[in-house]
Every structure is written in structure tokens, then in C-alpha cells.
């Protein structure tokens, strides 16, 4: 049986340039690759640490995934190494983030909407390890 090496979400963007600007300048991702077709950029591959994501022009989406209200069907979960420092970092760059909340399963997290309405959740575990 084959295994999965990794998964990289593709976020379909109505305004690719604006969403790219948000991910790079506000969230601190680095653009590591892109593709142009007919003189127009149609996707960007981004990375921050081990987190990878692809931003794609929604006009380039195959018809099978060109779904109305697609943004309400998914959220993208990121694990920064220091949740509070990351929230402070992006807040000072103009991101509008929800307050940090504790979840029933031991996570501390907050949400940000990107310019295209994708739900980005940033969290870290706060569960105490058993020291006995």
C-alpha cells in the first residue's frame, strides 16, 4: 500500500495578487514558486517553516472544484511554534484576528480571514503532560 508524503492545500482566490500580498506581507509566508499563463500569474507556492500552501486564481480552477460558497466548507489549520508571538506579529502588520480561545480538546487558537474569505486557524496544544 502506498503512503501519503504530504498534503498541500490549494486556496482558490478571486484576487490572487491581494491574497498573495496578505500571506507574504502580513502572515510572513515566502513565495517559493509561481506559474504564469498568457502573461498572467495563475498560482503561487508559499512556505513558512514547514507549512506549505498554494494560492491559485479561482478562474483557473477545474470545473469539478469550482464550487459556489466553497469557503464555508473548509478551514485551514496552522501550528505556529509560538501562538501568542505569531498573533502579535500579524496583528502589528494589520491582520484582524479573533481573540485567542481555549477549546475543549486542549488547544489554544485564533482565526483570521484572508482577503478571499478563507478561514485560517492558528493553534497550539496547551495540554499538560503527565509528570508522574
C-alpha angles and dihedrals in degrees: 000000000000122000133218115251097194144324124233117191119223113214114203109221129200089197106030096179093052094046091046089052090051094049094046104036100031106027095034099237119152122227106232102170141003141179131221127197121189092351092306125108109238103175144010128201111215134190138186113176105314094336114106130183138166122220113203133185105253089222088066095055117120111249091247092067100032092108126169112240091009092154092069091058100064145032125195117225121209128186111210115190091236113026098190094046091048092049090049090048096053093038089059088051091056104265116149106223131179118243115275110264134188117234127212090248095060102266129133109209149155136194135229128186115219119220090270093052098256111153110236115190121194118194150156134196116257097179115133115237117232107255097186 
